[in-house]
Structure formats: structure tokens, C-alpha cells
């Protein structure tokens, strides 16, 4: 079974989102999890056997234990790693642009539906909720708030969203 997203995040957080081998951080590098004792050598997915590693260091270490000494770096491997990093960054930026366009569109639709004027803080709050909840769920929470006459800001909408997510 793969490592859960939660465990991966806990390891990254513990290691301050920094590669434990070279000290580079995101977004300069793509971070991954590394098994200190490699899986192929019987290493577990336990928190204590996992370390934050950049893509380069993880590929360089591969399935070897840290105690194994290697020499030199193949320039071809380095070039391939750089090309891969560039490809991943392009894809990442493309996904960010798509998410931003979707959230902008959905936020405008929700603001147009909301009967009260929205402040900059309200629009920022709405942007962040659209990253967390589907637009339909926010729309439903807005309908509940409107029916209750609670349209001065989004505090009531926020409470409805939290109650809905707690009930799922």
C-alpha cells in the first residue's frame, strides 16, 4: 500500500519542507519521500524511516543505504533530471493557471448571486473556500444563509459549510 498524503505531509512538515540530504527547499526543487532504509532492503513506511528528499537526491540515492559510498555524477543523468524538473514545473504551473481560472469564474458567479456587497476580505475568503469546497456546496450554504437573513458577510455561510463537512 502506498504512503498516505497525510503521512507524506507530516514528514515534509517535520523536515521543514527541506531536503535532508542537500538542504534545498520547495519550490526550488520537487520534494519526495525517501526511505532511509530502502524498501527493497526491507525498510518500512514508518515515520522514523521516512525523510524529505528532493527529486535529485532521491534518484541519486535510489535503493542504496546511506552508508554506501558512490563517486561522481553522470552528466547525462543530471541533464535528464533537469529536463524532468522543467517538465514538472511546466505542468505544475499549467495546473495552477487552470485552478486560478476556475476559482475566478466560480467566485464571480457566487458574488453575483450573493445579495449583499462583498468586501475584499469576503472575496479573499470565498477564493480560499473554493479551493477547499465545491462551488455547489458553497452555493447551498449561501442559500441557507439567505433564507436565515444572515447576509452581512460570510460568517454564517462559513458556519454552514463547517457543519455540512462535519456531517459528511
ChimeraX commands (.cxc) that place a marker at each C-alpha (Angstrom):
marker #1 position 0.00,0.00,0.00 radius 0.5
marker #1 position 1.28,3.50,-0.78 radius 0.5
marker #1 position 2.15,6.16,1.72 radius 0.5
marker #1 position -0.83,8.32,2.65 radius 0.5
marker #1 position -0.96,12.00,1.75 radius 0.5
marker #1 position -1.28,12.81,5.46 radius 0.5
marker #1 position 1.88,10.86,6.41 radius 0.5
marker #1 position 3.75,12.46,3.48 radius 0.5
marker #1 position 2.70,15.92,4.71 radius 0.5
marker #1 position 3.71,15.11,8.30 radius 0.5
marker #1 position 7.20,14.07,7.13 radius 0.5
marker #1 position 7.56,17.22,4.99 radius 0.5
marker #1 position 6.38,19.34,7.92 radius 0.5
marker #1 position 8.75,17.61,10.36 radius 0.5
marker #1 position 11.64,18.25,7.96 radius 0.5
marker #1 position 10.60,21.90,7.35 radius 0.5
marker #1 position 9.90,21.19,3.66 radius 0.5
marker #1 position 13.67,20.82,3.17 radius 0.5
marker #1 position 15.68,18.01,1.57 radius 0.5
marker #1 position 17.54,16.32,4.41 radius 0.5
marker #1 position 20.45,15.50,2.12 radius 0.5
marker #1 position 21.24,18.74,0.26 radius 0.5
marker #1 position 19.18,21.35,2.18 radius 0.5
marker #1 position 17.26,22.66,-0.84 radius 0.5
marker #1 position 13.61,23.60,-0.41 radius 0.5
marker #1 position 10.43,23.76,-2.42 radius 0.5
marker #1 position 9.69,25.39,-4.88 radius 0.5
marker #1 position 13.38,25.33,-5.92 radius 0.5
marker #1 position 13.13,21.54,-6.06 radius 0.5
marker #1 position 10.42,18.92,-6.18 radius 0.5
marker #1 position 10.19,17.19,-2.81 radius 0.5
marker #1 position 9.56,13.49,-2.35 radius 0.5
marker #1 position 9.70,10.95,0.44 radius 0.5
marker #1 position 12.75,8.75,0.80 radius 0.5
marker #1 position 13.07,5.56,2.78 radius 0.5
marker #1 position 16.19,5.88,4.94 radius 0.5
marker #1 position 16.42,2.09,4.94 radius 0.5
marker #1 position 15.29,1.37,1.36 radius 0.5
marker #1 position 12.06,-0.56,0.83 radius 0.5
marker #1 position 13.98,-3.05,-1.31 radius 0.5
marker #1 position 16.15,-3.75,1.76 radius 0.5
marker #1 position 13.12,-4.30,4.00 radius 0.5
marker #1 position 12.66,-0.68,5.17 radius 0.5
marker #1 position 9.18,0.19,6.43 radius 0.5
marker #1 position 6.82,3.09,5.70 radius 0.5
marker #1 position 7.13,4.10,9.35 radius 0.5
marker #1 position 7.54,7.84,10.08 radius 0.5
marker #1 position 11.02,7.26,11.53 radius 0.5
marker #1 position 12.19,5.55,8.32 radius 0.5
marker #1 position 10.98,8.36,6.06 radius 0.5
marker #1 position 12.84,11.53,5.16 radius 0.5
marker #1 position 12.12,14.51,2.94 radius 0.5
marker #1 position 14.29,14.32,-0.15 radius 0.5
marker #1 position 14.47,16.35,-3.32 radius 0.5
marker #1 position 13.94,14.54,-6.62 radius 0.5
marker #1 position 17.67,14.66,-7.42 radius 0.5
marker #1 position 18.85,13.28,-4.08 radius 0.5
marker #1 position 16.18,10.58,-4.03 radius 0.5
marker #1 position 17.14,9.42,-7.52 radius 0.5
marker #1 position 20.81,9.63,-6.66 radius 0.5
marker #1 position 20.40,7.58,-3.50 radius 0.5
marker #1 position 17.98,5.20,-5.21 radius 0.5
marker #1 position 17.69,1.86,-3.37 radius 0.5
marker #1 position 21.07,2.13,-1.65 radius 0.5
marker #1 position 21.53,2.65,2.06 radius 0.5
marker #1 position 23.14,5.94,3.13 radius 0.5
marker #1 position 26.24,4.10,4.31 radius 0.5
marker #1 position 27.07,3.01,0.73 radius 0.5
marker #1 position 29.66,5.27,-0.89 radius 0.5
marker #1 position 29.32,6.33,-4.52 radius 0.5
marker #1 position 31.52,8.59,-6.57 radius 0.5
marker #1 position 30.91,11.10,-9.32 radius 0.5
marker #1 position 27.78,12.20,-11.14 radius 0.5
marker #1 position 26.86,11.23,-14.63 radius 0.5
marker #1 position 26.25,14.46,-16.63 radius 0.5
marker #1 position 23.66,12.66,-18.73 radius 0.5
marker #1 position 21.68,11.71,-15.62 radius 0.5
marker #1 position 21.94,15.31,-14.40 radius 0.5
marker #1 position 20.62,16.62,-17.74 radius 0.5
marker #1 position 17.72,14.18,-17.66 radius 0.5
marker #1 position 16.91,15.23,-14.09 radius 0.5
marker #1 position 16.94,18.91,-15.09 radius 0.5
marker #1 position 14.65,18.22,-18.04 radius 0.5
marker #1 position 12.30,16.29,-15.78 radius 0.5
marker #1 position 12.22,19.12,-13.25 radius 0.5
marker #1 position 11.42,21.60,-16.03 radius 0.5
marker #1 position 8.62,19.36,-17.33 radius 0.5
marker #1 position 7.13,19.02,-13.84 radius 0.5
marker #1 position 7.32,22.77,-13.24 radius 0.5
marker #1 position 5.58,23.49,-16.56 radius 0.5
marker #1 position 2.82,21.03,-15.70 radius 0.5
marker #1 position 2.53,22.42,-12.17 radius 0.5
marker #1 position 2.23,26.00,-13.47 radius 0.5
marker #1 position -0.36,24.88,-16.02 radius 0.5
marker #1 position -2.44,23.26,-13.27 radius 0.5
marker #1 position -2.14,26.41,-11.12 radius 0.5
marker #1 position -3.36,28.55,-14.04 radius 0.5
marker #1 position -6.33,26.22,-14.62 radius 0.5
marker #1 position -7.26,26.24,-10.93 radius 0.5
marker #1 position -6.94,30.03,-10.79 radius 0.5
marker #1 position -9.18,30.48,-13.85 radius 0.5
marker #1 position -11.79,28.08,-12.44 radius 0.5
marker #1 position -11.78,29.72,-8.99 radius 0.5
marker #1 position -12.04,33.22,-10.53 radius 0.5
marker #1 position -15.05,32.16,-12.61 radius 0.5
marker #1 position -16.79,30.37,-9.74 radius 0.5
marker #1 position -16.08,33.20,-7.29 radius 0.5
marker #1 position -17.62,35.75,-9.70 radius 0.5
marker #1 position -20.72,33.57,-10.07 radius 0.5
marker #1 position -21.11,33.27,-6.29 radius 0.5
marker #1 position -20.51,37.00,-5.71 radius 0.5
marker #1 position -23.13,37.80,-8.37 radius 0.5
marker #1 position -25.58,35.51,-6.55 radius 0.5
marker #1 position -24.89,36.94,-3.07 radius 0.5
marker #1 position -27.42,39.69,-2.24 radius 0.5
marker #1 position -25.04,41.90,-0.20 radius 0.5
marker #1 position -21.99,43.85,-1.25 radius 0.5
marker #1 position -18.77,41.88,-0.71 radius 0.5
marker #1 position -15.59,43.32,0.78 radius 0.5
marker #1 position -12.07,42.49,-0.31 radius 0.5
marker #1 position -11.80,40.22,2.74 radius 0.5
marker #1 position -15.05,38.45,1.74 radius 0.5
marker #1 position -13.74,37.87,-1.79 radius 0.5
marker #1 position -10.47,36.52,-0.38 radius 0.5
marker #1 position -12.39,34.23,1.99 radius 0.5
marker #1 position -14.51,32.99,-0.92 radius 0.5
marker #1 position -11.39,32.32,-3.03 radius 0.5
marker #1 position -9.93,30.15,-0.25 radius 0.5
marker #1 position -13.19,28.27,0.32 radius 0.5
marker #1 position -13.39,27.45,-3.40 radius 0.5
marker #1 position -10.04,25.73,-3.02 radius 0.5
marker #1 position -11.49,23.70,-0.16 radius 0.5
marker #1 position -15.15,23.09,-1.09 radius 0.5
marker #1 position -17.05,22.51,-4.36 radius 0.5
marker #1 position -18.90,25.57,-5.68 radius 0.5
marker #1 position -22.24,23.74,-5.31 radius 0.5
marker #1 position -21.63,23.24,-1.58 radius 0.5
marker #1 position -20.85,26.95,-1.07 radius 0.5
marker #1 position -23.89,27.88,-3.13 radius 0.5
marker #1 position -26.08,25.67,-0.91 radius 0.5
marker #1 position -24.59,27.25,2.23 radius 0.5
marker #1 position -25.32,30.70,0.77 radius 0.5
marker #1 position -28.94,29.71,0.19 radius 0.5
marker #1 position -29.23,28.64,3.84 radius 0.5
marker #1 position -27.71,31.97,4.97 radius 0.5
marker #1 position -30.01,33.98,2.69 radius 0.5
marker #1 position -33.07,32.09,3.96 radius 0.5
marker #1 position -31.97,32.87,7.54 radius 0.5
marker #1 position -31.43,36.54,6.65 radius 0.5
marker #1 position -27.70,36.31,7.50 radius 0.5
marker #1 position -26.14,38.16,4.57 radius 0.5
marker #1 position -23.78,40.61,6.30 radius 0.5
marker #1 position -20.52,38.91,5.36 radius 0.5
marker #1 position -19.87,35.20,5.10 radius 0.5
marker #1 position -19.64,34.19,8.78 radius 0.5
marker #1 position -22.96,32.33,8.65 radius 0.5
marker #1 position -22.04,30.72,5.33 radius 0.5
marker #1 position -18.77,29.59,6.89 radius 0.5
marker #1 position -20.62,28.03,9.84 radius 0.5
marker #1 position -22.99,26.20,7.48 radius 0.5
marker #1 position -20.03,24.87,5.47 radius 0.5
marker #1 position -18.28,23.62,8.62 radius 0.5
marker #1 position -21.48,21.92,9.80 radius 0.5
marker #1 position -22.01,20.31,6.40 radius 0.5
marker #1 position -18.44,18.99,6.28 radius 0.5
marker #1 position -18.63,17.71,9.85 radius 0.5
marker #1 position -21.78,15.80,8.95 radius 0.5
marker #1 position -20.20,14.01,5.97 radius 0.5
marker link #1:1,2 radius 0.2
marker link #1:2,3 radius 0.2
marker link #1:3,4 radius 0.2
marker link #1:4,5 radius 0.2
marker link #1:5,6 radius 0.2
marker link #1:6,7 radius 0.2
marker link #1:7,8 radius 0.2
marker link #1:8,9 radius 0.2
marker link #1:9,10 radius 0.2
marker link #1:10,11 radius 0.2
marker link #1:11,12 radius 0.2
marker link #1:12,13 radius 0.2
marker link #1:13,14 radius 0.2
marker link #1:14,15 radius 0.2
marker link #1:15,16 radius 0.2
marker link #1:16,17 radius 0.2
marker link #1:17,18 radius 0.2
marker link #1:18,19 radius 0.2
marker link #1:19,20 radius 0.2
marker link #1:20,21 radius 0.2
marker link #1:21,22 radius 0.2
marker link #1:22,23 radius 0.2
marker link #1:23,24 radius 0.2
marker link #1:24,25 radius 0.2
marker link #1:25,26 radius 0.2
marker link #1:26,27 radius 0.2
marker link #1:27,28 radius 0.2
marker link #1:28,29 radius 0.2
marker link #1:29,30 radius 0.2
marker link #1:30,31 radius 0.2
marker link #1:31,32 radius 0.2
marker link #1:32,33 radius 0.2
marker link #1:33,34 radius 0.2
marker link #1:34,35 radius 0.2
marker link #1:35,36 radius 0.2
marker link #1:36,37 radius 0.2
marker link #1:37,38 radius 0.2
marker link #1:38,39 radius 0.2
marker link #1:39,40 radius 0.2
marker link #1:40,41 radius 0.2
marker link #1:41,42 radius 0.2
marker link #1:42,43 radius 0.2
marker link #1:43,44 radius 0.2
marker link #1:44,45 radius 0.2
marker link #1:45,46 radius 0.2
marker link #1:46,47 radius 0.2
marker link #1:47,48 radius 0.2
marker link #1:48,49 radius 0.2
marker link #1:49,50 radius 0.2
marker link #1:50,51 radius 0.2
marker link #1:51,52 radius 0.2
marker link #1:52,53 radius 0.2
marker link #1:53,54 radius 0.2
marker link #1:54,55 radius 0.2
marker link #1:55,56 radius 0.2
marker link #1:56,57 radius 0.2
marker link #1:57,58 radius 0.2
marker link #1:58,59 radius 0.2
marker link #1:59,60 radius 0.2
marker link #1:60,61 radius 0.2
marker link #1:61,62 radius 0.2
marker link #1:62,63 radius 0.2
marker link #1:63,64 radius 0.2
marker link #1:64,65 radius 0.2
marker link #1:65,66 radius 0.2
marker link #1:66,67 radius 0.2
marker link #1:67,68 radius 0.2
marker link #1:68,69 radius 0.2
marker link #1:69,70 radius 0.2
marker link #1:70,71 radius 0.2
marker link #1:71,72 radius 0.2
marker link #1:72,73 radius 0.2
marker link #1:73,74 radius 0.2
marker link #1:74,75 radius 0.2
marker link #1:75,76 radius 0.2
marker link #1:76,77 radius 0.2
marker link #1:77,78 radius 0.2
marker link #1:78,79 radius 0.2
marker link #1:79,80 radius 0.2
marker link #1:80,81 radius 0.2
marker link #1:81,82 radius 0.2
marker link #1:82,83 radius 0.2
marker link #1:83,84 radius 0.2
marker link #1:84,85 radius 0.2
marker link #1:85,86 radius 0.2
marker link #1:86,87 radius 0.2
marker link #1:87,88 radius 0.2
marker link #1:88,89 radius 0.2
marker link #1:89,90 radius 0.2
marker link #1:90,91 radius 0.2
marker link #1:91,92 radius 0.2
marker link #1:92,93 radius 0.2
marker link #1:93,94 radius 0.2
marker link #1:94,95 radius 0.2
marker link #1:95,96 radius 0.2
marker link #1:96,97 radius 0.2
marker link #1:97,98 radius 0.2
marker link #1:98,99 radius 0.2
marker link #1:99,100 radius 0.2
marker link #1:100,101 radius 0.2
marker link #1:101,102 radius 0.2
marker link #1:102,103 radius 0.2
marker link #1:103,104 radius 0.2
marker link #1:104,105 radius 0.2
marker link #1:105,106 radius 0.2
marker link #1:106,107 radius 0.2
marker link #1:107,108 radius 0.2
marker link #1:108,109 radius 0.2
marker link #1:109,110 radius 0.2
marker link #1:110,111 radius 0.2
marker link #1:111,112 radius 0.2
marker link #1:112,113 radius 0.2
marker link #1:113,114 radius 0.2
marker link #1:114,115 radius 0.2
marker link #1:115,116 radius 0.2
marker link #1:116,117 radius 0.2
marker link #1:117,118 radius 0.2
marker link #1:118,119 radius 0.2
marker link #1:119,120 radius 0.2
marker link #1:120,121 radius 0.2
marker link #1:121,122 radius 0.2
marker link #1:122,123 radius 0.2
marker link #1:123,124 radius 0.2
marker link #1:124,125 radius 0.2
marker link #1:125,126 radius 0.2
marker link #1:126,127 radius 0.2
marker link #1:127,128 radius 0.2
marker link #1:128,129 radius 0.2
marker link #1:129,130 radius 0.2
marker link #1:130,131 radius 0.2
marker link #1:131,132 radius 0.2
marker link #1:132,133 radius 0.2
marker link #1:133,134 radius 0.2
marker link #1:134,135 radius 0.2
marker link #1:135,136 radius 0.2
marker link #1:136,137 radius 0.2
marker link #1:137,138 radius 0.2
marker link #1:138,139 radius 0.2
marker link #1:139,140 radius 0.2
marker link #1:140,141 radius 0.2
marker link #1:141,142 radius 0.2
marker link #1:142,143 radius 0.2
marker link #1:143,144 radius 0.2
marker link #1:144,145 radius 0.2
marker link #1:145,146 radius 0.2
marker link #1:146,147 radius 0.2
marker link #1:147,148 radius 0.2
marker link #1:148,149 radius 0.2
marker link #1:149,150 radius 0.2
marker link #1:150,151 radius 0.2
marker link #1:151,152 radius 0.2
marker link #1:152,153 radius 0.2
marker link #1:153,154 radius 0.2
marker link #1:154,155 radius 0.2
marker link #1:155,156 radius 0.2
marker link #1:156,157 radius 0.2
marker link #1:157,158 radius 0.2
marker link #1:158,159 radius 0.2
marker link #1:159,160 radius 0.2
marker link #1:160,161 radius 0.2
marker link #1:161,162 radius 0.2
marker link #1:162,163 radius 0.2
marker link #1:163,164 radius 0.2
marker link #1:164,165 radius 0.2
marker link #1:165,166 radius 0.2
marker link #1:166,167 radius 0.2
marker link #1:167,168 radius 0.2
view
